Amino acid sequence: MTTLRIIGLGINNITHLTIEGVEQLKRAKKVLYLATDPKGVEKLLKQYGVVSAESLQKLYRNLEQDETNYHNLEAKILKECCKSDDVALLLPGHPQIGVTLVQRLRAKERERNFKIIIIPGISSFDCMLNDLNRDPLEYGAAIIDANRLLLFEYQMEAAIDYYIYHVCSIGTSQISMQNAALGNRIDLLNKYLLKFYDAKHPVTLISSSTSSGVSSEVFTGSIGKLDELLPHIHFGTTLFIPGVRRKYLNKDYLALLQPKQGKDHVASTAVIA
Ligand SMILES: C[S@@+](CC[C@H](N)C(=O)[O-])C[C@H]1O[C@@H](n2cnc3c(N)ncnc32)[C@H](O)[C@@H]1O
C-alpha cells in the first residue's frame, strides 16, 4: 500500500519546517510541493538529499476555476501514488487548515488504496496570534471560511474573536492571484457582519510574514468600511474581528471559582475578576 505523507511547511519560507517534517521528507521516494518560495524548498530538499522532487505550482493556474485546479492537482498526486509506494506532499502552513486538496485526497484514501499520514506545520493561525498578541482562549475564538459563513449564514457571537479566512475569494470560485479585488464580493460580507456588529467595530486585515526579515502586513479598518481594505487583500490575508468584552458574568459559576482556602486559589480567580 502506498503511503502519502502530507507535510506542513509552515508559512515563513522554509524556516518553519519541523524536524519531524524533514524526517518524513527524507523517507519519501518522491516529493511533490506547493510553496511560496519554490527555490528555497528546492535548495533545502537537495541539502537533505531528496533527489526526486517536483513543484506542483504550474497546476495551480491563475484565473482558473478552483474546481479545475483542485482536480488537476489531485490527479497528479494520485498518479504519483500509483507510480511510487512512498510519496510526500509538502504544503504551506498546516495541511489540515483550509486545504480542500487534503480533504479531497482523504476522500479517495480507501478507494485508491493508499494511506495518508499528516504531519502538522506552523499555520497562519499560529503566526497571527503572535502578530496580534492575542491568546485565543482569552475571549474564545472562531476560525471560519468567508464563503461558508455567507453560505450557511452562521450566527455570530460578537463576544468571541473571529479569524475569517479566504477573504480573497468572496462570492467567486475563480480567483485572480495578481488582483484579489477582481470579482470579490466583500460588500456581501460587509452587509452580513452588520447584523452582528456596530459599523464602527474595529477589524484588522492581516498577512503574517512569509519571509524572514520581512514584516507582517497589518491594516486596520472597521466593519462598516470593509471595502476600504479590498486593495490590501491577497491570497495570504485573513480578516480578524476582535471580540467585544462582555461585562456579564455568571455569578453562580463565579462563586465556584472563588477561593475557599488559602492563597493557592487566588491566582486563578484573579484572572476572571
Ligand atoms: C488555502 S488556506 C491555507 C491555510 C494554511 N494551510 C495554513 O495553515 O495557514 C489560505 C488562507 O489562509 C490564510 N493565510 C495564508 N497565509 C497567511 C498569512 N501569511 N497570514 C495570514 N493569513 C494567511 C488566508 O486566509 C488565506 O486565504
The ligand as an ORCA input file, in Angstrom:
! r2SCAN-3c Opt
* xyz 0 1
  C      -5.843     27.672      1.462
  S      -5.770     28.433      3.062
  C      -4.309     27.686      3.654
  C      -4.029     27.909      5.114
  C      -2.767     27.161      5.555
  N      -2.934     25.736      5.436
  C      -2.364     27.499      6.984
  O      -2.262     26.584      7.805
  O      -2.106     28.664      7.278
  C      -5.302     30.064      2.623
  C      -5.824     31.096      3.601
  O      -5.012     31.065      4.766
  C      -4.838     32.376      5.270
  N      -3.422     32.716      5.194
  C      -2.483     32.145      4.417
  N      -1.285     32.715      4.634
  C      -1.487     33.673      5.551
  C      -0.631     34.615      6.194
  N       0.641     34.687      5.905
  N      -1.172     35.443      7.122
  C      -2.483     35.381      7.430
  N      -3.330     34.526      6.847
  C      -2.846     33.681      5.923
  C      -5.669     33.317      4.387
  O      -6.953     33.454      4.977
  C      -5.738     32.531      3.100
  O      -6.854     32.901      2.318
*
